[in-house]
Amino acid sequence: MQAFYTFEAGSGDVIADRSGVGSPLDLKIESPRAVQWKNGALAVRSNAKILSMQPADKIVEAVRRSNAISIEAWIRPANLK
């Protein structure tokens, strides 16, 4: 696992990488007003850019070495319509 985000911060504009692998690949929320922190979750309320704060070199290198990538996301829609 190259990057892991738990959304435990509960506030702020940074989502910390908790993987413990290499240099952390923290994410920056450009418009904090567009999101709402919840218990272990982040609700995106409107258009929001959430970007890595530096190049994702550790992910790129792992994909190149393995020639594969897996992404897991737990998403719960607020509105099914």
C-alpha distances in whole Angstrom, upper triangle without the diagonal:
4,6,7,11,13,17,18,20,23,25,25,23,20,17,15,11,10,7,9,8,11,13,12,12,14,16,20,22,25,28,27,30,28,26,26,24,24,23,19,20,21,24,24,28,29,28,25,23,20,19,16,19,18,17,13,14,10,9,13,13,9,11,14,14,12,15,12,10,9,10,10,13,16,19,22,25,28,31,31,33
4,7,10,14,16,18,20,22,24,23,21,18,15,13,9,9,6,8,6,8,10,9,9,12,14,17,20,23,25,25,28,27,25,26,24,24,24,20,20,20,23,24,27,28,26,24,21,18,16,13,15,14,13,10,10,7,6,10,10,8,10,13,13,12,14,13,10,10,10,12,14,17,20,23,26,28,31,31,34
4,7,10,13,15,16,19,20,19,18,14,11,9,6,7,5,8,7,9,10,8,7,9,10,14,17,20,22,22,25,23,21,22,20,21,20,17,16,17,20,20,24,25,23,20,18,15,13,11,13,13,13,9,11,9,8,12,13,11,13,16,16,16,17,15,12,11,10,11,12,14,17,20,23,25,28,29,31
4,7,10,12,13,16,18,18,17,13,10,8,5,5,5,8,9,12,12,9,9,9,11,14,16,20,22,20,23,22,19,20,17,18,17,13,13,14,17,18,22,23,23,20,18,15,14,13,15,15,16,13,15,13,11,15,16,14,16,19,19,19,20,17,14,12,10,10,10,12,15,18,21,23,26,27,29
4,6,8,10,12,14,14,14,11,7,6,5,6,8,11,12,15,14,10,10,9,9,12,13,17,18,17,20,19,16,16,13,14,14,10,10,11,14,15,19,20,20,17,16,12,13,12,14,16,17,14,17,15,14,18,19,18,19,22,23,22,23,20,17,15,12,11,10,11,13,16,18,20,23,24,27
4,5,8,10,13,14,14,12,8,8,8,7,10,13,15,17,17,13,13,11,12,14,15,19,19,17,20,19,15,15,12,11,10,6,8,9,13,15,19,21,21,18,18,15,16,15,17,19,20,18,21,19,18,21,23,21,22,26,26,25,26,23,20,17,14,12,11,11,13,15,18,19,22,24,27
4,6,7,9,11,11,9,6,8,9,10,13,15,17,19,18,14,14,11,11,12,12,16,16,14,16,15,12,11,8,8,8,5,5,6,10,12,16,18,18,16,16,13,15,15,16,19,21,19,22,21,20,23,25,23,24,28,28,28,29,26,22,20,17,15,12,12,12,14,16,17,21,23,25
4,5,9,11,12,11,8,9,11,10,13,15,18,20,19,16,16,13,13,15,15,18,18,16,18,18,14,12,9,9,7,5,7,9,13,15,18,21,22,19,19,16,18,17,18,21,23,22,24,23,22,26,27,26,27,30,31,30,31,29,25,23,20,17,15,14,15,17,19,19,23,25,28
4,6,7,9,8,7,8,11,11,15,16,19,21,19,15,15,12,12,13,13,16,16,13,16,16,13,12,8,9,9,8,9,10,13,15,18,20,21,18,18,15,17,16,17,20,22,21,24,23,23,26,28,27,28,31,32,32,33,30,27,25,22,20,18,17,18,19,21,21,25,27,29
4,7,10,10,9,11,14,15,18,20,23,24,22,19,18,15,14,14,13,16,15,12,14,14,11,9,5,6,7,7,8,8,11,13,15,18,19,17,18,16,18,18,19,22,25,24,27,26,26,29,31,30,31,34,35,34,35,32,29,27,23,21,19,17,17,18,19,19,22,25,27
4,7,8,9,11,15,16,20,21,24,25,22,19,18,14,13,12,11,14,13,9,11,13,10,8,6,9,10,11,10,9,12,13,15,17,18,15,16,14,17,17,17,21,24,23,27,26,26,29,31,30,31,34,36,35,36,34,30,28,25,23,20,20,19,20,21,20,23,26,28
4,6,8,11,14,16,20,21,23,23,21,17,16,12,11,9,8,11,10,7,10,12,10,10,9,12,14,13,13,11,13,14,15,17,17,14,14,13,14,15,14,18,21,21,25,25,25,27,29,29,30,33,34,35,35,33,29,28,25,24,21,21,21,21,22,22,25,28,30
4,7,10,13,16,19,20,22,22,19,16,14,10,8,6,5,7,8,6,9,11,9,10,10,14,16,15,13,11,13,12,14,15,15,11,11,9,11,12,11,15,18,19,22,22,22,24,27,27,28,30,32,32,33,31,27,26,23,22,20,20,20,21,22,21,24,27,29
4,6,9,12,15,17,18,18,15,12,11,7,6,5,6,9,11,9,13,13,12,13,11,14,16,14,13,11,14,14,17,17,17,13,12,9,10,9,9,13,16,16,19,19,19,21,24,24,25,27,29,29,30,28,24,23,20,20,18,19,19,21,22,22,26,28,30
4,7,9,12,14,16,16,14,11,9,6,5,6,8,11,13,11,15,14,12,12,11,13,14,11,11,9,13,13,16,17,17,13,12,9,10,9,10,13,15,15,18,17,17,20,22,21,22,25,26,26,27,25,21,20,17,16,15,15,16,18,20,21,24,26,28
4,6,9,11,13,13,11,8,7,5,6,9,11,14,16,15,18,18,16,16,13,15,15,12,13,12,16,17,20,21,21,17,16,12,12,10,10,13,15,14,16,15,16,19,20,20,21,24,25,25,26,24,21,20,17,17,16,17,18,20,23,24,27,29,31
4,6,8,9,10,9,5,5,5,8,11,13,17,19,18,21,21,18,19,16,18,17,14,14,14,18,18,22,23,22,19,17,13,12,10,11,12,13,12,14,12,12,16,17,16,18,21,21,21,23,21,18,17,15,15,14,16,18,21,23,25,28,29,32
4,6,8,11,10,7,9,9,11,14,17,20,22,20,24,23,20,20,17,18,17,13,14,16,19,20,24,26,25,22,20,16,16,14,15,16,17,15,16,14,14,18,19,17,19,22,22,22,24,22,19,17,15,15,15,16,19,21,24,26,29,30,33
4,5,8,9,7,9,10,13,17,19,22,25,23,27,26,23,23,20,21,20,16,17,18,22,23,26,28,27,24,22,18,17,14,16,16,16,13,14,11,12,15,16,14,16,19,19,18,21,19,16,15,14,14,15,16,19,22,25,27,30,31,34
4,7,8,7,10,12,15,18,21,24,27,25,29,28,26,26,23,23,22,19,20,21,25,26,29,31,30,26,24,20,19,16,16,16,17,15,15,12,13,17,16,15,18,20,19,20,22,21,18,18,17,17,19,20,23,26,29,31,34,35,38
4,7,7,9,12,15,19,22,25,27,27,30,29,27,28,25,26,25,21,22,23,26,27,30,31,30,27,24,21,19,15,16,15,15,12,12,9,10,13,13,11,14,17,16,16,19,18,16,16,16,17,19,21,24,27,30,32,35,36,38
4,6,9,12,15,18,22,24,27,27,31,30,28,29,27,28,27,24,24,24,28,28,32,32,30,27,24,21,18,15,15,13,13,11,10,7,10,13,12,11,15,16,15,17,19,19,17,18,18,20,21,24,26,30,32,34,37,38,40
4,6,9,13,15,19,21,24,24,28,27,26,27,25,26,26,23,23,23,26,26,30,30,28,25,22,18,16,12,11,10,11,10,9,8,11,13,13,13,16,18,18,19,21,21,19,20,19,20,21,24,26,29,31,33,36,37,39
4,6,9,12,16,18,21,21,24,24,22,23,21,23,22,19,19,19,22,23,26,27,25,21,19,15,13,10,10,9,11,10,11,9,11,14,14,14,17,19,19,20,22,21,18,19,17,18,19,21,23,26,28,30,33,34,36
4,7,10,13,16,19,19,22,21,20,21,20,22,22,19,18,17,20,20,23,24,22,18,16,12,10,6,7,7,8,7,9,8,9,12,13,14,15,18,19,19,21,19,17,17,15,16,16,19,20,24,25,27,30,31,33
4,7,10,13,16,15,19,18,17,18,16,19,19,16,16,15,18,17,21,21,20,16,14,10,8,6,6,8,10,10,12,12,13,15,17,17,19,21,22,23,24,22,19,19,17,17,16,18,19,22,24,25,28,30,32
4,7,10,12,12,16,15,13,15,14,17,18,16,14,12,15,14,17,17,16,12,10,6,5,4,6,9,11,10,14,14,14,16,19,19,19,22,24,24,24,23,19,19,16,17,15,17,17,20,21,22,25,27,29
4,6,9,9,13,12,12,14,14,17,19,17,15,13,15,13,16,16,14,10,8,5,5,6,6,10,12,13,17,17,17,19,22,22,23,25,27,28,28,26,23,22,19,20,18,19,19,21,22,22,25,27,29
4,6,6,9,9,8,11,12,15,17,16,14,11,12,10,12,12,11,7,6,5,7,9,10,13,16,16,20,21,20,22,25,25,25,28,30,30,30,28,24,23,20,20,18,19,18,19,19,20,22,25,26
4,6,9,9,10,13,14,18,21,20,17,14,14,12,13,12,10,7,6,6,8,11,11,14,16,18,21,23,22,23,26,27,27,29,32,32,31,30,26,26,23,23,21,22,20,22,22,22,24,26,27
4,5,6,8,11,13,16,20,19,17,13,13,10,11,9,8,6,7,8,11,14,14,18,20,21,25,26,25,26,29,30,30,32,35,35,34,32,29,28,24,24,21,22,20,21,20,20,22,25,25
4,5,6,8,10,13,16,16,14,11,11,9,10,10,10,8,9,10,12,15,15,19,21,22,26,26,25,27,30,30,31,33,35,35,35,33,29,28,25,24,21,21,19,20,19,18,21,24,25
4,6,7,10,14,17,18,15,12,11,9,8,9,10,9,11,12,15,18,19,22,25,25,29,30,29,31,34,34,34,36,38,38,38,35,32,30,27,26,23,22,20,20,19,17,20,23,23
4,7,10,13,17,17,14,10,9,6,5,5,6,6,9,10,14,17,18,22,24,24,28,28,27,29,32,32,31,34,36,36,35,33,29,28,24,23,20,19,17,17,16,15,17,20,20
4,7,10,13,13,10,7,5,4,5,7,9,7,10,10,14,16,18,21,23,23,27,27,25,28,31,30,30,33,35,34,34,31,28,26,22,21,17,17,14,15,14,13,16,19,20
4,6,10,11,9,6,5,6,7,10,12,11,14,13,17,19,20,24,26,25,29,29,27,30,33,32,32,35,37,36,36,33,29,27,23,21,18,17,15,14,14,12,16,19,20
4,7,8,6,5,6,9,10,13,15,13,15,14,17,18,19,23,25,24,28,27,26,29,31,30,31,34,35,34,35,32,28,26,22,20,17,15,14,14,15,14,18,21,23
4,6,5,6,7,11,12,15,18,16,18,17,20,21,22,26,28,26,30,29,27,30,33,31,32,35,36,35,36,32,29,26,22,20,17,14,13,13,14,13,17,19,22
4,5,8,10,14,16,19,21,19,21,19,22,22,24,27,29,27,30,29,27,31,33,31,32,35,36,35,35,32,29,26,22,19,17,14,14,14,16,15,19,21,24
4,7,10,13,16,19,21,19,20,17,19,20,21,24,26,24,27,25,24,27,29,27,28,32,32,31,32,29,25,22,19,16,14,11,12,13,15,15,19,21,24
4,7,10,13,16,17,15,17,14,17,18,20,23,24,23,26,25,23,26,28,27,27,31,32,30,31,28,24,21,18,15,12,10,9,10,12,12,16,18,21
4,6,9,12,13,12,13,11,14,16,18,21,23,21,25,24,23,25,28,27,27,30,32,31,31,28,24,22,18,16,12,11,10,10,12,12,15,18,20
4,6,9,11,10,13,12,16,18,20,23,25,24,27,27,25,27,30,29,29,32,34,33,32,29,26,23,19,17,14,12,10,9,9,9,12,15,17
4,6,8,7,10,10,14,17,19,22,23,22,26,26,24,26,29,29,28,31,33,32,32,29,25,23,19,18,14,14,11,11,10,10,12,15,16
4,7,8,12,13,17,20,22,25,26,26,29,30,28,30,33,32,32,35,37,36,35,32,29,27,23,21,18,17,14,13,11,9,11,15,15
4,6,10,12,15,19,21,24,25,25,29,30,28,29,32,32,31,34,37,36,35,32,29,27,23,23,19,19,16,15,13,12,13,16,16
4,7,10,13,17,19,21,22,22,26,27,25,26,30,30,29,31,34,34,32,30,27,26,22,22,19,19,16,17,15,15,16,18,18
4,6,10,13,15,18,19,19,23,24,23,24,27,27,27,29,32,31,30,28,25,24,20,20,17,18,16,17,16,16,18,20,20
4,6,10,12,14,16,16,20,21,20,21,24,25,24,26,29,29,28,26,23,22,19,19,17,19,17,19,18,19,21,22,23
4,7,9,12,13,13,17,18,17,18,22,22,21,24,26,26,26,24,20,20,17,17,15,16,15,18,18,19,21,23,24
4,6,9,10,10,14,15,14,15,19,19,19,21,24,24,24,22,19,19,16,17,16,18,18,21,21,22,24,26,27
4,5,7,7,11,12,11,13,16,17,17,19,21,22,22,21,18,18,16,17,16,19,19,22,23,25,27,29,30
4,7,9,12,13,14,15,17,19,19,21,23,24,25,24,21,21,19,21,20,22,23,25,26,27,30,32,33
4,6,8,11,12,12,14,16,17,18,20,22,22,22,20,21,19,21,21,24,25,28,29,30,33,34,35
4,5,8,9,9,11,13,14,15,17,19,19,19,17,19,18,20,21,24,25,28,29,31,33,34,35
4,6,6,6,9,10,11,12,14,16,16,16,13,15,14,17,18,21,22,26,27,29,32,32,34
4,5,5,6,8,10,10,12,14,15,15,14,16,16,19,20,24,25,29,30,33,35,36,37
4,6,5,6,9,10,11,12,14,14,12,14,15,17,19,22,24,28,30,32,35,35,37
4,5,5,6,9,10,11,11,11,9,11,11,14,16,20,21,25,27,30,32,32,34
4,6,5,6,9,10,10,10,10,12,13,17,19,22,24,28,29,32,34,34,35
4,5,5,6,9,10,11,11,14,15,19,21,25,27,30,32,35,37,37,39
4,5,5,6,8,8,8,11,13,16,19,22,25,28,30,33,35,35,37
4,5,5,5,5,6,9,12,15,18,22,24,27,29,32,34,33,35
4,6,5,8,9,13,15,19,22,25,27,31,33,36,37,37,38
4,6,8,10,14,16,20,23,26,29,32,34,37,39,39,41
4,5,8,11,14,17,21,24,26,30,32,36,37,36,38
4,7,11,14,17,21,24,26,30,31,35,36,35,37
4,7,10,14,17,20,23,26,28,31,33,32,34
4,7,10,13,17,19,23,24,28,29,29,30
4,7,10,13,16,19,22,25,27,26,28
4,7,10,12,16,18,22,23,23,25
4,7,10,13,16,19,21,21,23
4,6,10,12,15,18,17,20
4,7,10,13,15,15,19
4,6,9,12,12,15
4,6,9,9,13
4,5,6,9
4,7,9
4,5
4
